[in-house]
Amino acid sequence: MTAVPPLIAVIDPVEPCLLTAWVGHYRAQGVERFLLAFHFTEHACPERRHAVQAACRELGIAPEAVSVGPWHEHTNTQLRDQLRAKAGKGWHMVADSDEFHAFPVPLPELLAEAESATGTVGGLMLDRVAADGTLPAWNPQDGGLEGAYPLGGFLTHHLLRGDPRKIVLAHSTVPVASGNHRAEGHRPVNRPPVVVHHFKWRAEVRENVEQRAAHSADGTWEDASPARLTEARRFLDHLDQHGGQINVQDERYGFRPVSTRVVPDWWAQEATQIVTTWRPPAYTAGPNEPASMISSPSPSGGSNLA
């Protein structure tokens, strides 16, 4: 039987309960080895930093690295690649701490197909949001993530116009681009893509995106392309236009009830169409963006806002 690959992730100061739920989700899928690195900006709350690291230790996981500094676009990539080197030869599973994979077919079947094809398995982000579009906190004892964010849709794709694709599994011989969005020359062939439940749109997300936009705009955090700043501004503009909420009634985003436990019956058709037809946008200056924002698409094929 194919062994479940080690899971590799760079963790920011998320809620300790999110880290606990994330580890529990992947342990239920058979993951036994976690290679984690923590990265905190200088502005990160010290209490949160200590709490999430304590939660990691309570889960029986010793982080491979802890770093502090600006969150440049290359920061995550460098830390992730250091973890991949420590993971050694073979397959690696990669996921951000707000990403919960749901595999539509057994993992050995996916790996066998990828082994003979491109050395990668692809996924697609399904953005999880509150039923009313607010950005609430959540309680593990009160319905957990599923109860707090019951709707799933394609917000990253249709609103942010970011790259919704994800590399969820990659062989150690395959380099993966920034944000785990793509692997040059190794486009996944698995169809449908793996469901990547994306629980980003929680309490504090507005503050975090505002901080990212500010630091990207003034150059404090280095970006390889305009994507991160442009997508942040799109999200903030959307909140301003809708009373601080995500407009879950907008049919373009396709929000509907979903669960991490079941792959939706509509997933295969809709998700396959998106990953097959997605192309990087050509960035143009919007009403709040300087002319210098006009640029070719990022060489990484996507952004890191997601």
C-alpha positions as CSV (number, residue, x, y, z in Angstrom):
1,M,0.0,0.0,0.0
2,T,1.3,3.5,-0.9
3,A,2.4,5.4,2.2
4,V,0.8,8.8,2.8
5,P,3.4,11.5,2.0
6,P,4.7,13.9,4.6
7,L,2.8,17.2,4.9
8,I,4.8,20.4,4.4
9,A,3.6,23.8,5.4
10,V,4.7,27.3,6.5
11,I,2.5,28.6,9.3
12,D,1.7,32.2,10.2
13,P,0.2,33.1,13.6
14,V,-3.2,31.5,13.0
15,E,-5.6,30.7,15.8
16,P,-4.3,27.7,17.8
17,C,-7.7,25.9,17.2
18,L,-7.2,26.3,13.4
19,L,-3.9,24.5,13.6
20,T,-5.4,21.8,15.8
21,A,-8.3,21.3,13.3
22,W,-5.9,21.3,10.4
23,V,-3.6,18.7,11.9
24,G,-6.6,16.6,12.9
25,H,-8.0,16.7,9.3
26,Y,-4.8,15.4,7.8
27,R,-4.1,12.8,10.4
28,A,-7.6,11.4,9.6
29,Q,-6.3,11.1,6.0
30,G,-3.3,9.1,7.2
31,V,-0.6,11.7,7.4
32,E,1.9,10.8,10.1
33,R,4.8,13.1,9.4
34,F,4.4,16.9,9.5
35,L,7.3,19.2,8.6
36,L,6.2,22.7,9.7
37,A,7.9,26.1,9.8
38,F,6.5,29.1,11.6
39,H,7.1,32.6,10.2
40,F,5.9,35.7,12.1
41,T,6.1,39.3,11.0
42,E,7.3,41.9,13.5
43,H,3.7,43.0,14.0
44,A,2.5,39.6,15.0
45,C,0.8,39.5,18.5
46,P,3.4,37.9,20.9
47,E,0.6,36.1,22.8
48,R,-0.7,34.5,19.5
49,R,2.8,33.5,18.5
50,H,3.4,31.7,21.7
51,A,-0.1,30.1,21.7
52,V,0.1,28.7,18.2
53,Q,3.6,27.2,18.9
54,A,2.3,25.8,22.2
55,A,-0.6,24.2,20.3
56,C,1.9,22.7,17.9
57,R,3.9,21.1,20.7
58,E,0.7,19.8,22.3
59,L,-0.1,18.1,19.0
60,G,3.2,16.3,19.3
61,I,4.9,18.2,16.4
62,A,8.2,19.9,16.7
63,P,8.5,22.7,14.2
64,E,11.5,22.5,11.9
65,A,12.1,26.3,11.9
66,V,10.8,29.5,13.4
67,S,11.6,32.8,11.7
68,V,10.6,36.4,12.2
69,G,10.7,39.2,9.6
70,P,8.9,40.8,6.7
71,W,6.6,38.5,4.7
72,H,8.2,38.9,1.3
73,E,6.7,37.0,-1.6
74,H,9.7,34.7,-1.6
75,T,9.6,34.1,2.2
76,N,7.1,31.2,2.1
77,T,8.8,29.6,-0.9
78,Q,12.3,29.6,0.7
79,L,11.0,28.1,4.0
80,R,8.9,25.6,2.1
81,D,11.8,24.4,0.0
82,Q,14.0,24.0,3.1
83,L,11.2,21.8,4.5
84,R,11.0,19.8,1.3
85,A,14.8,19.2,1.4
86,K,14.4,17.8,4.9
87,A,11.5,15.6,3.8
88,G,13.8,13.8,1.5
89,K,13.1,11.8,-1.7
90,G,9.6,10.7,-2.7
91,W,6.2,12.4,-2.7
92,H,5.5,15.6,-0.6
93,M,2.0,16.9,0.3
94,V,1.9,20.7,0.5
95,A,-0.9,22.8,2.1
96,D,-1.3,26.2,3.7
97,S,-2.7,26.1,7.3
98,D,-6.1,27.3,6.0
99,E,-6.3,24.6,3.2
100,F,-8.1,21.3,3.9
101,H,-7.7,18.8,1.0
102,A,-10.6,16.5,0.1
103,F,-9.5,13.8,-2.4
104,P,-12.1,12.7,-4.9
105,V,-10.4,9.3,-5.5
106,P,-8.1,7.3,-3.2
107,L,-4.7,8.8,-2.7
108,P,-2.8,5.7,-4.0
109,E,-4.7,6.0,-7.3
110,L,-3.8,9.7,-7.6
111,L,-0.1,9.1,-6.9
112,A,0.0,6.2,-9.4
113,E,-1.4,8.4,-12.1
114,A,0.9,11.3,-11.3
115,E,4.0,9.0,-11.0
116,S,3.6,8.0,-14.7
117,A,2.7,11.5,-15.8
118,T,4.0,14.8,-14.5
119,G,5.0,14.2,-10.9
120,T,2.3,16.5,-9.5
121,V,-1.3,16.3,-8.3
122,G,-3.4,19.4,-8.7
123,G,-6.2,20.9,-6.7
124,L,-8.5,23.9,-6.9
125,M,-9.5,26.2,-4.1
126,L,-13.1,26.2,-2.9
127,D,-13.4,29.3,-0.8
128,R,-15.4,28.7,2.4
129,V,-17.4,31.6,3.8
130,A,-20.1,32.3,6.3
131,A,-23.7,31.9,5.3
132,D,-24.4,35.6,5.4
133,G,-21.0,36.7,4.0
134,T,-19.7,38.2,7.2
135,L,-16.2,37.4,8.4
136,P,-16.8,35.8,11.8
137,A,-14.6,34.1,14.3
138,W,-15.4,30.4,14.9
139,N,-15.6,28.0,17.9
140,P,-14.5,24.4,17.7
141,Q,-17.2,23.5,20.2
142,D,-19.9,25.3,18.3
143,G,-20.0,23.7,14.8
144,G,-16.4,24.3,14.1
145,L,-15.2,25.4,10.7
146,E,-17.9,23.6,8.9
147,G,-20.6,25.3,10.9
148,A,-19.1,28.8,10.8
149,Y,-18.3,28.7,7.0
150,P,-20.9,26.4,5.4
151,L,-20.8,27.9,1.9
152,G,-18.2,27.1,-0.8
153,G,-17.6,29.0,-4.0
154,F,-14.9,30.4,-6.3
155,L,-14.2,33.8,-4.8
156,T,-10.4,33.7,-5.5
157,H,-11.1,32.9,-9.1
158,H,-13.9,35.3,-9.9
159,L,-13.4,38.2,-7.5
160,L,-9.6,38.4,-6.9
161,R,-8.8,37.0,-10.3
162,G,-6.0,35.1,-8.6
163,D,-4.7,31.7,-9.5
164,P,-7.1,29.3,-7.8
165,R,-5.1,26.2,-8.8
166,K,-2.9,24.5,-6.2
167,I,-0.2,21.8,-6.4
168,V,-1.3,19.5,-3.5
169,L,1.2,16.7,-4.1
170,A,4.6,16.9,-5.8
171,H,7.5,14.5,-6.2
172,S,10.7,15.7,-4.5
173,T,12.3,16.0,-8.0
174,V,9.6,18.6,-9.1
175,P,10.2,22.3,-8.1
176,V,7.0,24.1,-7.1
177,A,6.4,27.8,-7.7
178,S,5.5,30.5,-5.2
179,G,2.2,29.9,-3.4
180,N,2.1,26.3,-4.5
181,H,0.1,27.4,-7.5
182,R,2.0,25.6,-10.2
183,A,5.1,23.6,-11.1
184,E,6.8,24.7,-14.3
185,G,6.7,22.0,-16.9
186,H,4.7,19.6,-14.7
187,R,1.1,20.6,-15.2
188,P,-1.1,18.1,-13.2
189,V,-3.3,15.8,-15.3
190,N,-5.6,14.5,-12.6
191,R,-9.3,15.3,-13.3
192,P,-11.2,16.4,-11.5
193,P,-8.7,18.4,-9.3
194,V,-8.5,17.8,-5.6
195,V,-10.9,19.9,-3.6
196,V,-8.9,22.5,-1.6
197,H,-11.3,23.8,1.1
198,H,-10.0,27.3,1.6
199,F,-10.9,28.7,5.1
200,K,-9.2,32.0,4.7
201,W,-12.2,34.3,5.1
202,R,-12.4,34.4,8.9
203,A,-12.2,37.1,11.5
204,E,-9.0,39.2,11.2
205,V,-8.8,38.6,7.4
206,R,-9.6,42.2,6.6
207,E,-6.9,43.5,9.0
208,N,-4.4,41.0,7.6
209,V,-5.1,41.9,4.0
210,E,-4.9,45.7,4.8
211,Q,-1.5,45.1,6.3
212,R,-0.4,43.1,3.3
213,A,-1.6,45.8,0.9
214,A,0.1,48.6,2.8
215,H,3.4,46.8,3.0
216,S,3.3,45.7,-0.6
217,A,2.5,49.2,-1.7
218,D,5.4,50.9,0.2
219,G,7.8,48.1,-0.7
220,T,8.3,46.9,2.9
221,W,7.3,43.5,1.7
222,E,8.9,42.6,-1.6
223,D,6.7,41.2,-4.4
224,A,7.7,39.6,-7.7
225,S,4.6,41.0,-9.5
226,P,1.7,43.3,-8.9
227,A,-0.6,40.4,-8.2
228,R,-0.5,40.4,-4.4
229,L,-1.3,44.1,-4.1
230,T,-3.9,44.1,-6.9
231,E,-5.8,41.2,-5.4
232,A,-5.7,42.7,-1.9
233,R,-7.2,45.9,-3.2
234,R,-9.9,44.0,-5.1
235,F,-10.9,42.2,-1.9
236,L,-10.9,45.4,0.2
237,D,-12.9,47.3,-2.4
238,H,-15.5,44.5,-2.4
239,L,-15.9,44.7,1.3
240,D,-16.3,48.5,1.2
241,Q,-19.0,48.1,-1.5
242,H,-20.9,45.5,0.5
243,G,-20.9,46.8,4.1
244,G,-17.8,44.8,5.2
245,Q,-19.2,41.5,3.9
246,I,-18.7,39.1,1.0
247,N,-21.6,39.2,-1.4
248,V,-22.6,35.6,-1.2
249,Q,-25.7,36.3,-3.4
250,D,-23.5,37.2,-6.4
251,E,-24.1,34.2,-8.7
252,R,-20.7,34.6,-10.3
253,Y,-19.0,33.2,-7.2
254,G,-21.3,30.1,-7.1
255,F,-21.6,29.8,-3.3
256,R,-23.6,26.8,-2.1
257,P,-23.6,24.5,0.9
258,V,-20.6,22.1,1.0
259,S,-18.6,19.9,3.4
260,T,-15.1,18.7,3.7
261,R,-16.5,15.2,4.1
262,V,-18.2,14.9,0.7
263,V,-17.0,15.9,-2.8
264,P,-19.9,17.8,-4.4
265,D,-21.6,16.2,-7.3
266,W,-21.1,19.3,-9.4
267,W,-17.4,19.5,-8.6
268,A,-16.0,17.4,-11.4
269,Q,-17.6,19.5,-14.2
270,E,-17.1,23.0,-12.8
271,A,-13.7,22.5,-11.2
272,T,-12.3,20.8,-14.3
273,Q,-13.5,23.6,-16.5
274,I,-11.7,26.2,-14.3
275,V,-8.4,24.4,-14.1
276,T,-8.4,23.6,-17.8
277,T,-9.2,27.2,-19.0
278,W,-7.5,29.4,-16.3
279,R,-4.9,31.8,-17.6
280,P,-3.0,34.5,-15.7
281,P,-4.7,37.9,-16.0
282,A,-3.0,40.9,-17.5
283,Y,-2.8,43.5,-14.8
284,T,-4.1,47.0,-15.5
285,A,-4.3,50.0,-13.3
286,G,-7.6,50.3,-11.5
287,P,-9.1,53.4,-10.0
288,N,-7.0,53.1,-6.9
289,E,-3.8,51.8,-8.5
290,P,-0.9,53.8,-9.9
291,A,0.1,53.4,-13.5
292,S,3.1,51.4,-12.4
293,M,0.8,48.6,-11.6
294,I,0.4,47.8,-15.3
295,S,2.4,44.7,-15.8
296,S,2.7,41.3,-17.5
297,P,1.4,38.4,-15.4
298,S,3.6,37.1,-12.6
299,P,6.1,34.5,-13.7
300,S,4.8,32.3,-10.9
301,G,1.4,32.3,-12.6
302,G,-0.5,33.6,-9.6
303,S,-0.4,35.4,-6.4
304,N,0.1,34.7,-2.7
305,L,-3.0,36.5,-1.4
306,A,-4.9,33.3,-1.3
